[in-house]
Amino acid sequence: MSASRARTVIPLVTEQRTSAARRGELRFKQAPPLSLYVHIPWCARKCPYCDFNSHAVAAGGTAEQSAAAIPQRDYLAALLADLESALPLVWGRRVDSIFFGGGTPSLLSGEVLDELLAGLRSRLPLLPNAEITLEANPGSVEADKFAAFRAAGVNRLSLGIQSFNRRHLQTLGRIHDECEARQAIEIAARHFDNFNLDLMYGLPAQSLEQALTDLDAALACAPTHLSCYQLTIEPNTAFAARPPALPEPDRCADMQDAIEARLAAAGYRHYETSAFARSGRQCQHNLNYWHFGDYLGIGAGAHSKLTLHDRVVRQMRWKGPEQYLAQVAAGTPVQQESVVPASELPCEFMMNALRLIDGFDASLFELRCSLSLGSIENQLRQAERDGLLERRGQRIAPTDQGRRFLNRLLERFLVEPD
């Protein structure tokens, strides 16, 4: 087995063309479901593997110092002003889920989060039972706030555990240890009946046995959802500058196979590339991404994808927290806005939908892209011939081979069909 089994995302470029794409004629029959993403860009310490838009704010590197250093009230006001400026793009549309990501959203106080959620609800129609997720680190300072987050309306917590091995946690630059991880999970389970644990495998010097020991420790905590993903070295990170020695690709592949088998035996359904859930506990917010739904992103560096009557628009907010605050004050929170070319919609759709183990219904492609499925028939047939894709009635899904070599499958939708 080769390193291509590592599941990474390929660039958003395509050369394929359809007649509708050439003419630029798109007419969407209905708007997709809409989610709201709120980015909190601060963290106590920048992890060496992290390429997200996160910024350490305290020289001491503790969560308590970081929480005190964040301009929480200013950022709260900026988020609500940012949302108000975006409202004309989503008038009348209901929000089905909210996700607070980062950075470390759990650095916010319970009071500020409560005010923020109240402000969001007053400006957007929110599904009464909407899934509201908050990412949290398992440090003691954050864990002490879990009850307040639940009282504010958060009903799903996502804990960045990564490992229960002290040496591996230190290598990853995490500020919690295995004892704090277990304590945080215990507190989370007390207040949330729906919570996710993030785990990483393929860590420096990690053995298969150690990876499974981490998984067993997580399973003992009975989470409703697990995200298990392989450590990869991303550009512009500390690990990219000083790469650690990672396990051989075949060993990582063995870890992946063993993790998937053990989770299946424990009753977790593998529904997306790196996501496993108890029945009915799939992350609804992320499912909307994979179904190529719409999302409005507010906060520093947040991205949006919004479907209008005849086009799909992407936006990116200013990335730096100070820059974002200044630009919101000036009435210009959006740094970049562009229309997605019709010719790129099939590729973008597939890059999301083919992450789903069960794939997608053929009718969804036309709904989300305003193009006929026949426009990519040649690519679909080639992927089938290569054993990467299968069609079962109206269902289109990656094969086991396609899941393991996802980049190879997605490449079929990047080139002009013969």
N, C-alpha and C positions, 0 to 999 in steps of 0.2 A: 504494500500500500504506500501511496505517496503523500507528500505534504498537501496535495490539492484536496485532501479530505477535510482540511481545515475550512470551516464555513465562514467565508468572508464576503464582503459586498463588492461588486465590481462597479466600475465607473458608469455614471449616467450619460452614456453617449450611444447613439445609434445611427445607422445609415439607411435603415429600411424606410421605404416610402409607400404610401397607399394613395389612391386617387383622391380620397377625402383629405388626406394630409396635404397633398400638393395644392388642392384648392383652398385649404384652410377652412373647410366647412364643417363646423361642429355644432350640433344641437342636442343638448342634454335633456332627456325626457324628465328627469327628476334629480334633485340634489341628493348626494349621498348622505349617510349619517354624519353628524358633526361632533367632534370631540374638542375639548379645550386642553391645551398643554400650558403649564405655567413653569417657567424656568427660574430656579433660585441658584445663582452662580457661585455662591461662596462655599468654602469648605475649610476645615481645620488644617488640612495638609494635602498637598497635591500628590496623589499616588503616582509612582513612577511608570505605571502602565496606562494611565488615564489620558485620553485625548479629547475628553469632553470639555465644554466651555466652563471650566471651574477655576476658581481663584482663591488661594489661601490668603486669609486676612489677618492672622495673628502670628507674630514672630515666634511665640512660644509653642505654637502648633497644637494647643489643646482646644477641645470643643467649647469649653466655657469661655475662653478668651476670644474665640472666633465669634461666638454668639453675641458677645458684648461689643465687638468691633463692627458688626454689620449695621448699616444705617436702615434698620428695619422699617421705621415709620416712613422715611423718604421713599423706600422701595415699594412699600404698600401703596402709597399715593401714585407712584409712577406706574405700577401695574394697572391700577384702575383707570388712569388716564390713557394708557396704551390701549386697554380694552375699549374704552369709549371711542377712540379714534378709529377702531376697526369695526365698530358695530354696523356701519352702512353696508359692509360686505356680507353680513350674516343676518340681516333683518328678517325676523319671523322664523328663524331656524332654531330648532330645539337642540340643546346640548345633551348628549347621551352619556358622556363620561368626562371626568376631569383627572388630570395626572400632574402632580407636583414633582418635578424632577430637578436634577442638579448636576454638579454641586451637592450640597447636603441640605435639603429642605427642612430636615428635623432640627436644624440650628435655629429656625424661627421660633418665637415664643408661641405658646398656645393662644394667647390673647390676639397677637397679630394675625395668626392663621384664621382665627374665628372671624375677625373683622374682614379679612380678605375674602373668605368664603361668603360672608354676608353681602359684600360688595359685588361679588360675581353673580350671586343669585338675584340681586336686585337689578342687574343689567342684562341678564340672559335667561331665557326660559330653560330651566333645567329639568330633565326627566326626574320624576319624584323619587324613584329608586336608583338613581344614577350611581354608577361605580365611581368612587372618589378615592384615588390612590395617592399616597405620599411615600416617597423614598426616605429611608432613615438609615443612619449608621447606628451600630449597636453600642456606642459609648454610653457611659452612665448618665451623662448630662442629657443626651437625647432621650434615653429610655424613661427618664423621670417625667417627660412631657407626653408620653403616649396616651395617658388618660385624657389630657386636655385636647389632644388632636382628635380623639374619638368623640369627645363632647362637642367639638366644633363642627363635626359632620363628616370627617374622614372615616370611610368604612372599609378601607383596604390598606394594609401597610406592606411595604417592600423593604426588607432588611438586607443590607449589603454585607453579608457574612464573609463570603469568599472562601474561607477555610476555618477549620477548628484546630489547625496545627500551629503552635506558637511560632515555630521557625519560619513556616511559610508566610504567616501573617506579617512577620517582621520583614521578610524579603519583599513582600508586596507593599510595604510602607503603610500598612493599616495602623491606626492608633488604638485599636481595641485588641484585647487578647481573647483566648478561647473562653475564659471564665465570663468576661463581659458579654461575649456573644451568646452564651447560654442564658445568662441572666436577662438579656434584652429580649430573647425569644420567649422566655417565660412570661415577662411582662406584656409583650405583644399579644400572646395567646390569651392573656387574662382580659384584654380589652377589645381584641379583634377576633371575630370568628372567621376572617378571611385574610390570610397573610402569605406573602411570598418570601422565600429565602433565595438569595443569589449565591451560587457556588461556582468556583473556577477550578478547572483541572488543567493538566499539562504545565504545572508550575515548575520553577527551577528545582531540579534534583528530586522531583516528586516521583514516587513509585506507584504502580497500579494499586497496590494494597493501601497506600496512604490516601489515594483518591477515593477509594471505596470506604475507607474509614471515615473520611469527611462526609460522604453521602449517608452512611449509616447514622452518624451523629445528627445530621439534618433530619433524617426520617424519624428518628426517635422523638423529635419535637412535633411531629404530626402537622407540618404546614399544609395548607390547602393547595399550594402552588410552589413549584421549584423552577428556577432558571439555572441551567447548568451549561456553561460555555467554556470553551478552551481559551487559555491565555494566548493572545497574539501580540506581537510587537508592532505597535502603531507608530507612524512617523511623528516627529515633533514631540516625543515623550522622553522622559529620562531613560527609560529602557532602550529606546532607539539609539540614544547617544552612547549608552554603556550596556549593550545587550547581555543579559544573563544567559547561561547555558540552559536551554530548554530540553525536555525529553525528546528522543527521536520521534519522527512522525508516526512510525508504526506503533510505538508505545502509546502515544496520544490516541491513535485510532483504537487500540485495545481498551483504553480507558473509556472512550466514548461508547464502545459496544457494551462494555460491562455496566456502565452507568445506565444506559437505556434499558438493558435487560433487568437490572435490579429495580429500577423504578416501575417498569411494567409489572413485575412480580408483586410490587407493593401496592398496586392499584392506581398508579398515576398514568394518565393518558398522555402520550407524546403527541401534541397537536400542532406544534410549530418547531422550527429548526432546533431551538435550544430551550423550549418551554414544555413543562409537564404539569398536569393539573388533576386534582380530584374531579369527579363527575360534576359538571355544572360550575366549576370554579376557574375556567379559562379567563384570562385577563381580557375584559371586554374592550378596554381602551386600545390595547395592542392589536386585538382582532380587527378593530376598525382600520388600523394602519394596513394590516395584511390584506384586508378586503378592498384596499385602495379607497377608503373613505376619506372624508375631509377632516382637517384639523386646523384650528386657529391656535397659534403659538404666541404667547406674550411673555415678556421678560427678556433679559439680556441674551442675545444670540439665538432666541427662539425662532423656529421655522414654522411656516404655515403652508398648507396646500388647500386651496379653496376652489370649488367648482362653481362657475357662474353660468349664465344661460348658454354661452357659445364659446367658452374657453376655460382652461384651468390655469390658475394663477399661483405662483409661489412667492413667498416673502421671507426675508431674513431680517431680524432686528439687529441693532448695533450690539456687538459682542462684549466689549469691555463694560463692567458695571458702572464706572464713573461716566464713561461716554454715553451709555444708555440713559442714565439719569439726566444728563444734560440735553440729550436729543429729545427725550420725552418732554422735558420742560419747554423746549423750543417747538414742540408740536410735530416732530419728525422722528417717531420711534423706528420707522422702517428704513433700513439701510439699502436693501436691494429688493426690487420687485420685478418679476418677469412672467411672461406667458409661456407655458410649456408648449413647445411645438407639437402639433397633432401627430407628427411622425414619431415622436418620442414617447407618446402615451402607452403604446403596447409594451414597450420595454419596461417602462416604469411600473406598469400594472403587473407584469410577470415577475419583476424583481421583488414585489411584495407578495402576490398571491401564491407563488410557487414555494414560498417558505412554509406554507401550510401543508402538513402531512397529508391531509385529505384533499388538497387542492381547492378547486373552485367550480362553481356551476358555470357552464358556458355562457348563460345569459348575463352573468355579472360583467363579463368583458365589455359587451356592448353598452350596458348601463353606465359603466365607469369611464369608458373611452369614447363613446359616441361613434364607434367604428364597428363594422361587421367582423365577426370572427374569421370570416373568409379572407380577410386582409392579411392574416398571418397563417393561413392554412399550410403553406409550403414549409414554414418553420416548424409547425406542429408535427407535420408528417416526418420531417427529418429527425426531430427529437424522438419520435416514436421508433423510427428505424434504428436509432442509436441506443435504444433501450433506456432512455432517460425520462420518458414521459409515457403515460398511458391514459386512454380515454375509456371510461365506463359509462355508456349512455351519454348524458349531458355533463358528466363529471370529468374534469381534466386535472390530473395530479402527477407529481413526480413519482417515479418508481423508486425502489430502494437505492438503485444505482444513481438515479437522478438526485436523490437527497444527499447522498454522500459526495457527489461531484456537482454540487449546485452551480458553481461558477460555469462549469462546462455546459450545463443545461441552459443557463441564462444567456450564454454567448450566442445561442441559436437565434436570439431575438435582437442581436446587435448588428447583423450583417444583412445585406441585400440578398433575398432568396435567389437561387440559381434559376 
